[in-house]
Amino acid sequence: MIKRTCRRRLVALGALLILWMLGCAAGPEDLVDDLSGTVDEREAATQELLLAKERAVGPLLAALADPGHLSARPALVEILISLMMRVEDGRIGPALTQLLSNSEDPALRARIIRLAGMHRRVQLLEAVMVALRDGDPQIRLEALIAVDSFESKLRPEQVAVLDSLARTMLLDSSNDVQREAMIRVASQVDAVLTKARQATLEARLAEAESLFAVALDIYPASQRAQYRLGRYLYENADPERGLDSLRAYGLLIDVPMLPSAPSLDGRLDDPVWRQAVRADRAVQFAFTHTAAAPAEHASHFYIGRTATSLWIGFYGEDDSPGDLVTNITPDEEEQADAYEGGPVGDLSIWKDDIIELFIDTNFDHSSYAHIGINSLGVRVDEWINRSQQEVFSSGGNPQDWNDDRWRAQDALATHVGEDHWTIEYRIDFDEAHIPTPTPGTIWGFNLIRVYRGEEYNQWVRTYSGGHSPDDFGALLFR
């Protein structure tokens, strides 16, 4: 009897202890106050509020509307958007929408949009769409990025509005907004070009040409649409009209005959270079989209020919030429060349500051010369027998795609200045891979600048990596 009474007393005491502990535990209101505290306090409060779920919503919304909690608003917003995935509470969406419309803090509004896109909160989709027209460029940028996350959830009328807005944003005052709009519009163009390609394959040529016109109407500056129209005309309708189209869009260069060979010192100061054609186009390559955004680092190249050689001059603007990446040095050139540019140890010339030349001498969009040159004058080369895309699609051995035994008959010189670096390069004609061109001969060609081993800038944008001969620009010899 005594033992039973003791057990009952212990149980009662335990219950009282639990109740006391619960009474002492911080409630959601107290935790909200901690969001304005130290980093550790904020992190702990955030976790507790997320665990509180429904019990936390009311105090969080009250704090969001309280001017006394302004410093905690970024954390409040993040917690509320996270809770939208865990609880069904119709108050959260309207509260965040109102804050997005009325807040005078652009950083907070941008944060709401960014988190809405990151977590795909459809309750905030309409507010994000409205933000596309906001007066603050950072808000417009975040909204344009966020809507991509909602792509599968957009209604047809929303898609139409978004596509139309993206086209107007190509002229936005913000370069960042322009770039994101360009990416969006490029996807619109791609959809039309896919239809044009199919129409071409099925010999519905009038329809194909009409679709190219539609693509260019969507985005007149689309390099991909410009190039595909020129190639279509050249191969299917009117070759001269096709060449004229490529030339008009800066995707074809008429290669002049130089009066004499330039002196080869790497400085591009020989007067003969003034007789060469200069090209200033440089666009960024990316695997994540198909837009041809302008390169951040300007490049120029010159091209001309003599009776025996093709001459290419490169001028790369560079604010810090002392930082040029040169993993491969001249004494490692032979080793690098034997392994298609690397590795030499753990290094490769393809991660250096280099230019890459792609020369398709029979314009078959398959075989071509590939040459890489860094600022120290290290040169590696290889002959590509057929494109990687062809090898993989046919189930062939990837090792058969190139002939690394081929060596160009060439010469070069480089120079590093105070705000630039330059290359002068000569490749001699032969009777095998680089045949002497006659007037009217067309070669495929591309020049790529690799900046600090990270930024990949091209004369003509390609879409499956640099080794995409079906996207190369053109040289027409005069």
C-alpha positions as CSV (number, residue, x, y, z in Angstrom):
1,M,0.0,0.0,0.0
2,I,2.8,2.4,0.9
3,K,4.7,1.5,-2.3
4,R,1.6,2.1,-4.4
5,T,1.1,5.5,-2.7
6,C,4.7,6.5,-3.4
7,R,4.4,5.5,-7.0
8,R,1.3,7.7,-7.4
9,R,3.1,10.6,-5.8
10,L,6.1,10.2,-8.2
11,V,3.8,10.1,-11.2
12,A,2.1,13.2,-10.0
13,L,5.4,15.0,-9.4
14,G,6.6,13.9,-12.9
15,A,3.4,15.3,-14.4
16,L,3.9,18.6,-12.5
17,L,7.5,18.7,-13.7
18,I,6.5,18.2,-17.3
19,L,3.8,20.9,-17.0
20,W,6.4,23.3,-15.4
21,M,8.9,22.6,-18.2
22,L,6.2,23.2,-20.9
23,G,5.3,26.4,-19.1
24,C,8.9,27.6,-19.2
25,A,9.5,26.7,-22.9
26,A,9.5,29.6,-25.3
27,G,6.3,30.1,-27.2
28,P,6.1,31.3,-30.8
29,E,5.8,35.0,-29.7
30,D,9.1,34.7,-27.7
31,L,10.8,33.0,-30.6
32,V,9.7,35.7,-33.0
33,D,11.6,38.2,-30.8
34,D,14.7,36.1,-31.1
35,L,14.7,36.6,-34.9
36,S,16.2,40.1,-34.2
37,G,18.9,38.6,-31.9
38,T,22.3,37.1,-32.6
39,V,23.1,34.7,-35.4
40,D,22.8,31.7,-33.0
41,E,19.5,33.0,-31.6
42,R,18.1,33.6,-35.1
43,E,19.0,30.1,-36.3
44,A,17.6,28.4,-33.2
45,A,14.4,30.4,-33.4
46,T,13.9,29.7,-37.0
47,Q,14.1,25.9,-36.4
48,E,11.7,26.1,-33.5
49,L,9.2,28.2,-35.5
50,L,9.3,25.8,-38.4
51,L,8.6,22.9,-36.0
52,A,5.7,24.8,-34.5
53,K,4.0,24.9,-37.9
54,E,0.3,26.1,-37.4
55,R,1.0,27.6,-34.0
56,A,3.7,29.8,-35.5
57,V,1.7,31.4,-38.3
58,G,-0.3,33.9,-36.3
59,P,2.7,35.3,-34.3
60,L,4.8,35.4,-37.5
61,L,2.1,37.4,-39.4
62,A,1.6,39.8,-36.5
63,A,5.3,40.4,-36.4
64,L,5.4,40.9,-40.2
65,A,2.9,43.7,-39.8
66,D,4.6,45.3,-36.8
67,P,7.0,48.2,-37.6
68,G,8.9,47.2,-34.5
69,H,10.1,44.0,-36.2
70,L,11.5,45.6,-39.4
71,S,14.9,44.1,-38.8
72,A,13.4,40.6,-38.5
73,R,11.4,40.8,-41.8
74,P,13.9,39.0,-44.0
75,A,13.8,36.0,-41.6
76,L,10.0,36.3,-41.1
77,V,9.5,36.1,-44.9
78,E,11.8,33.1,-45.3
79,I,10.0,31.2,-42.5
80,L,6.5,32.0,-43.8
81,I,7.4,30.9,-47.3
82,S,8.9,27.7,-46.0
83,L,5.7,27.1,-43.9
84,M,3.5,27.4,-47.0
85,M,4.8,23.9,-47.9
86,R,3.9,22.5,-44.5
87,V,0.6,24.1,-43.5
88,E,-2.6,25.1,-45.1
89,D,-3.2,28.7,-44.0
90,G,-4.8,31.1,-46.4
91,R,-3.5,34.1,-44.6
92,I,0.2,33.7,-45.6
93,G,-0.1,34.3,-49.4
94,P,-2.2,37.5,-49.1
95,A,0.1,38.9,-46.4
96,L,3.3,38.3,-48.5
97,T,1.5,39.7,-51.6
98,Q,0.6,42.8,-49.8
99,L,4.2,43.2,-48.5
100,L,5.5,42.7,-52.0
101,S,3.3,45.5,-53.2
102,N,3.6,48.0,-50.4
103,S,7.1,47.6,-48.9
104,E,9.5,50.4,-49.5
105,D,12.5,48.0,-49.0
106,P,13.5,46.7,-52.5
107,A,15.9,44.1,-51.0
108,L,13.0,42.6,-49.0
109,R,10.7,42.6,-52.0
110,A,13.4,40.9,-54.1
111,R,13.9,38.3,-51.4
112,I,10.2,37.5,-51.4
113,I,10.2,37.0,-55.2
114,R,13.4,34.9,-55.1
115,L,12.1,32.6,-52.3
116,A,8.7,32.3,-54.1
117,G,10.5,31.1,-57.2
118,M,12.9,28.9,-55.3
119,H,10.1,27.1,-53.4
120,R,7.6,27.3,-56.4
121,R,4.9,28.9,-54.3
122,V,2.1,29.2,-56.8
123,Q,0.1,31.3,-54.3
124,L,2.5,34.1,-55.1
125,L,2.7,33.6,-58.9
126,E,0.3,36.5,-59.7
127,A,2.3,38.8,-57.5
128,V,5.5,37.7,-59.2
129,M,4.0,38.3,-62.7
130,V,3.0,41.9,-61.6
131,A,6.6,42.5,-60.4
132,L,7.8,42.0,-64.0
133,R,6.6,45.6,-64.6
134,D,8.1,47.0,-61.4
135,G,10.1,50.2,-61.6
136,D,13.1,48.8,-59.8
137,P,15.4,46.8,-62.1
138,Q,16.4,44.4,-59.4
139,I,12.8,43.5,-58.8
140,R,12.2,42.9,-62.5
141,L,15.3,40.7,-62.7
142,E,14.3,38.6,-59.7
143,A,10.8,38.2,-61.2
144,L,12.0,37.2,-64.6
145,I,14.3,34.6,-63.0
146,A,11.5,33.3,-60.7
147,V,8.9,32.8,-63.4
148,D,11.0,30.1,-65.0
149,S,10.4,28.0,-61.9
150,F,6.7,28.2,-62.5
151,E,6.9,27.3,-66.2
152,S,4.9,24.1,-65.9
153,K,2.2,25.8,-63.8
154,L,1.6,28.8,-66.1
155,R,-1.8,29.1,-67.8
156,P,-1.6,29.7,-71.6
157,E,-2.7,33.3,-71.2
158,Q,0.1,33.8,-68.6
159,V,2.7,32.3,-71.0
160,A,1.5,34.8,-73.7
161,V,1.9,37.7,-71.3
162,L,5.3,36.6,-70.1
163,D,6.6,36.0,-73.7
164,S,5.4,39.4,-74.7
165,L,6.9,41.1,-71.7
166,A,10.2,39.3,-72.2
167,R,10.5,40.8,-75.7
168,T,10.0,44.3,-74.4
169,M,12.5,43.7,-71.7
170,L,15.2,43.1,-74.4
171,L,15.4,46.9,-74.3
172,D,15.4,47.2,-70.5
173,S,17.6,49.8,-68.9
174,S,19.3,47.1,-66.9
175,N,21.9,44.9,-68.7
176,D,21.1,42.0,-66.3
177,V,17.4,42.2,-67.1
178,Q,18.2,42.3,-70.8
179,R,20.3,39.2,-70.5
180,E,17.6,37.2,-68.7
181,A,15.0,38.4,-71.2
182,M,17.3,37.3,-74.0
183,I,17.5,33.8,-72.5
184,R,13.7,33.7,-72.3
185,V,13.2,35.0,-75.9
186,A,15.8,32.6,-77.2
187,S,13.8,29.7,-76.1
188,Q,10.8,31.1,-78.0
189,V,12.9,31.3,-81.1
190,D,14.2,27.8,-80.6
191,A,10.7,26.4,-80.6
192,V,10.0,28.0,-84.0
193,L,13.4,26.9,-85.4
194,T,12.7,23.3,-84.5
195,K,9.5,23.5,-86.6
196,A,11.4,25.1,-89.4
197,R,14.0,22.3,-89.4
198,Q,11.3,19.7,-89.5
199,A,9.6,21.4,-92.4
200,T,12.9,21.5,-94.3
201,L,13.6,17.8,-93.7
202,E,10.1,17.1,-95.1
203,A,10.7,19.3,-98.1
204,R,8.0,21.8,-97.1
205,L,10.4,24.6,-98.1
206,A,7.9,27.5,-98.4
207,E,6.6,26.7,-94.9
208,A,10.2,26.5,-93.6
209,E,11.2,29.9,-94.9
210,S,8.0,31.3,-93.5
211,L,8.9,29.9,-90.1
212,F,12.4,31.4,-90.2
213,A,10.7,34.8,-90.8
214,V,8.5,34.1,-87.7
215,A,11.6,33.4,-85.6
216,L,13.2,36.6,-86.7
217,D,10.0,38.6,-86.1
218,I,10.1,37.3,-82.5
219,Y,13.7,38.4,-82.1
220,P,15.4,40.1,-85.0
221,A,18.8,40.0,-83.3
222,S,18.7,36.2,-82.7
223,Q,22.0,35.0,-84.0
224,R,20.7,31.4,-84.2
225,A,17.7,32.4,-86.4
226,Q,19.9,34.6,-88.6
227,Y,22.4,31.8,-89.1
228,R,19.8,29.1,-89.7
229,L,18.0,31.3,-92.3
230,G,21.3,31.9,-94.1
231,R,22.2,28.2,-94.1
232,Y,18.7,27.2,-95.2
233,L,18.8,29.6,-98.2
234,Y,22.3,28.6,-99.1
235,E,21.6,24.8,-99.1
236,N,18.0,24.7,-100.3
237,A,16.8,27.8,-102.1
238,D,19.3,30.3,-103.4
239,P,23.0,30.0,-102.5
240,E,23.9,33.6,-103.3
241,R,21.0,34.9,-101.3
242,G,22.1,32.6,-98.5
243,L,25.6,34.0,-98.5
244,D,24.3,37.6,-98.7
245,S,22.1,36.8,-95.6
246,L,25.0,35.4,-93.6
247,R,27.2,38.3,-94.6
248,A,24.5,40.9,-93.6
249,Y,24.3,39.4,-90.2
250,G,28.1,39.3,-89.7
251,L,28.3,35.5,-89.8
252,L,30.3,35.4,-93.0
253,I,33.6,37.1,-93.7
254,D,34.9,37.9,-97.2
255,V,38.6,37.0,-96.9
256,P,40.8,39.5,-98.9
257,M,44.1,38.8,-100.6
258,L,46.7,40.7,-98.7
259,P,49.3,42.7,-100.7
260,S,52.1,41.0,-98.8
261,A,52.7,38.8,-95.8
262,P,52.8,40.7,-92.4
263,S,55.9,40.6,-90.4
264,L,55.5,38.0,-87.7
265,D,56.2,39.6,-84.3
266,G,52.9,39.2,-82.5
267,R,52.1,42.9,-82.2
268,L,49.6,43.4,-85.1
269,D,51.3,46.7,-85.9
270,D,52.4,45.9,-89.5
271,P,50.4,48.2,-91.9
272,V,49.4,45.1,-93.9
273,W,47.0,44.1,-91.2
274,R,44.9,47.2,-92.1
275,Q,44.1,45.4,-95.4
276,A,42.7,42.4,-93.5
277,V,39.1,42.2,-92.4
278,R,38.4,42.9,-88.7
279,A,35.6,41.2,-86.7
280,D,34.5,42.4,-83.3
281,R,31.7,40.1,-82.5
282,A,32.2,38.1,-79.3
283,V,29.3,36.3,-77.6
284,Q,29.2,34.0,-74.5
285,F,28.7,30.2,-74.8
286,A,26.7,28.4,-72.2
287,F,25.2,24.9,-71.9
288,T,22.3,26.2,-69.8
289,H,20.6,28.4,-72.5
290,T,20.9,29.3,-76.2
291,A,21.1,33.1,-76.0
292,A,24.0,34.8,-77.6
293,A,24.8,37.3,-74.9
294,P,27.6,39.8,-75.5
295,A,31.0,38.7,-74.0
296,E,32.1,40.6,-70.9
297,H,35.7,40.9,-72.3
298,A,36.0,42.4,-75.7
299,S,38.0,40.6,-78.4
300,H,38.8,41.4,-82.0
301,F,40.3,39.4,-84.8
302,Y,41.7,40.1,-88.2
303,I,41.8,37.7,-91.2
304,G,43.3,37.7,-94.6
305,R,45.3,35.5,-97.0
306,T,48.3,35.4,-99.3
307,A,48.8,33.0,-102.1
308,T,50.3,30.4,-99.7
309,S,48.8,31.0,-96.3
310,L,45.8,32.1,-94.2
311,W,46.6,34.8,-91.7
312,I,44.7,35.4,-88.5
313,G,45.4,38.2,-85.9
314,F,43.9,38.2,-82.5
315,Y,43.6,41.2,-80.1
316,G,42.1,40.4,-76.6
317,E,41.4,43.3,-74.3
318,D,42.5,42.6,-70.7
319,D,42.6,44.8,-67.7
320,S,45.0,42.6,-65.9
321,P,47.3,40.8,-68.4
322,G,49.6,39.9,-65.6
323,D,46.9,37.4,-64.5
324,L,46.8,35.6,-67.8
325,V,46.6,31.8,-67.1
326,T,49.5,29.9,-68.6
327,N,49.5,26.3,-67.3
328,I,51.3,25.0,-70.3
329,T,54.7,26.5,-71.0
330,P,56.8,26.2,-74.3
331,D,58.9,23.4,-73.0
332,E,55.8,21.4,-72.4
333,E,54.3,22.0,-75.8
334,E,55.4,18.7,-77.4
335,Q,53.9,16.7,-74.5
336,A,50.7,18.7,-74.5
337,D,50.3,18.4,-78.3
338,A,50.7,14.6,-78.0
339,Y,47.7,14.5,-75.8
340,E,45.4,16.9,-77.6
341,G,46.4,19.8,-75.3
342,G,46.7,17.9,-72.1
343,P,46.9,16.7,-69.5
344,V,50.4,17.6,-68.6
345,G,50.4,16.3,-65.1
346,D,47.1,17.6,-63.9
347,L,47.1,20.6,-66.3
348,S,45.7,21.3,-69.7
349,I,46.1,24.1,-72.2
350,W,42.3,24.3,-72.5
351,K,42.2,25.9,-69.1
352,D,44.7,28.6,-70.1
353,D,43.9,32.0,-71.5
354,I,43.9,30.9,-75.1
355,I,42.2,31.2,-78.5
356,E,40.9,28.2,-80.3
357,L,40.6,28.1,-84.1
358,F,38.2,25.8,-85.9
359,I,38.7,25.5,-89.7
360,D,36.4,23.4,-91.8
361,T,38.1,23.5,-95.2
362,N,35.5,21.6,-97.2
363,F,32.5,23.2,-95.5
364,D,31.0,19.7,-94.8
365,H,30.2,20.6,-91.2
366,S,32.0,17.5,-90.1
367,S,35.8,17.4,-90.4
368,Y,37.9,20.3,-89.4
369,A,41.2,21.5,-87.9
370,H,41.3,22.5,-84.3
371,I,44.2,24.7,-83.0
372,G,44.8,26.2,-79.5
373,I,47.3,28.9,-78.7
374,N,48.1,30.5,-75.4
375,S,49.7,33.8,-74.6
376,L,53.2,32.2,-74.3
377,G,52.9,31.0,-77.9
378,V,52.3,27.4,-77.0
379,R,50.4,25.8,-79.9
380,V,48.6,22.5,-80.0
381,D,46.6,21.1,-82.9
382,E,44.5,18.1,-84.0
383,W,42.5,17.1,-87.1
384,I,38.9,16.2,-86.4
385,N,37.7,13.4,-88.7
386,R,34.0,13.9,-87.9
387,S,32.1,15.7,-85.3
388,Q,31.5,14.3,-81.9
389,Q,27.8,14.4,-82.5
390,E,28.2,12.2,-85.6
391,V,30.4,9.7,-83.7
392,F,28.0,9.3,-80.8
393,S,24.8,9.2,-83.0
394,S,26.3,6.4,-85.1
395,G,27.6,4.4,-82.2
396,G,31.2,4.7,-83.3
397,N,34.3,4.7,-81.1
398,P,34.8,8.2,-79.6
399,Q,38.5,7.7,-80.0
400,D,38.1,7.6,-83.8
401,W,36.8,11.1,-84.0
402,N,40.2,12.8,-84.3
403,D,43.7,12.4,-85.7
404,D,46.1,13.8,-83.2
405,R,49.1,12.8,-85.4
406,W,48.2,15.6,-87.8
407,R,50.4,18.7,-87.5
408,A,49.6,22.1,-89.1
409,Q,52.3,23.7,-91.2
410,D,52.2,27.1,-89.4
411,A,54.0,29.8,-87.5
412,L,53.0,32.3,-84.8
413,A,54.1,35.0,-82.5
414,T,52.5,36.5,-79.3
415,H,52.7,39.7,-77.4
416,V,51.4,40.8,-74.0
417,G,50.8,44.5,-73.6
418,E,49.6,46.7,-70.7
419,D,45.9,46.2,-71.4
420,H,45.7,43.5,-74.0
421,W,47.4,40.5,-75.5
422,T,47.8,39.6,-79.2
423,I,48.6,36.7,-81.5
424,E,49.7,36.7,-85.1
425,Y,49.1,33.3,-86.7
426,R,49.9,31.9,-90.1
427,I,48.7,28.5,-91.4
428,D,50.1,27.3,-94.7
429,F,48.0,25.7,-97.4
430,D,48.7,22.1,-98.4
431,E,47.1,19.6,-100.7
432,A,45.6,17.4,-98.0
433,H,43.9,19.1,-95.1
434,I,44.3,22.8,-95.8
435,P,44.0,23.1,-99.6
436,T,44.7,26.3,-101.4
437,P,41.3,28.1,-101.8
438,T,40.3,29.5,-105.1
439,P,38.0,32.6,-105.5
440,G,34.5,31.6,-104.3
441,T,35.7,28.8,-102.0
442,I,33.8,28.6,-98.7
443,W,35.3,27.3,-95.4
444,G,33.6,26.9,-92.1
445,F,35.3,28.9,-89.4
446,N,35.1,29.9,-85.7
447,L,37.4,31.6,-83.3
448,I,36.9,31.2,-79.5
449,R,38.6,33.0,-76.7
450,V,38.9,31.3,-73.3
451,Y,39.2,33.9,-70.6
452,R,40.9,32.7,-67.4
453,G,39.9,29.2,-68.2
454,E,36.3,29.9,-67.3
455,E,34.6,32.3,-69.8
456,Y,34.1,30.9,-73.3
457,N,33.6,33.6,-75.9
458,Q,32.9,32.9,-79.5
459,W,32.8,34.7,-82.8
460,V,29.7,32.6,-83.8
461,R,27.7,31.0,-81.0
462,T,27.5,27.2,-81.1
463,Y,25.1,25.0,-79.2
464,S,26.7,21.7,-78.4
465,G,30.1,22.9,-77.1
466,G,32.8,24.4,-79.2
467,H,33.2,21.3,-81.4
468,S,29.9,22.0,-83.2
469,P,30.9,22.3,-86.9
470,D,27.2,22.6,-88.0
471,D,27.2,26.0,-86.2
472,F,30.5,27.4,-87.5
473,G,30.5,30.8,-89.3
474,A,31.8,31.0,-92.9
475,L,34.8,32.4,-94.8
476,L,34.4,33.3,-98.4
477,F,37.7,33.6,-100.3
478,R,38.0,36.4,-102.9
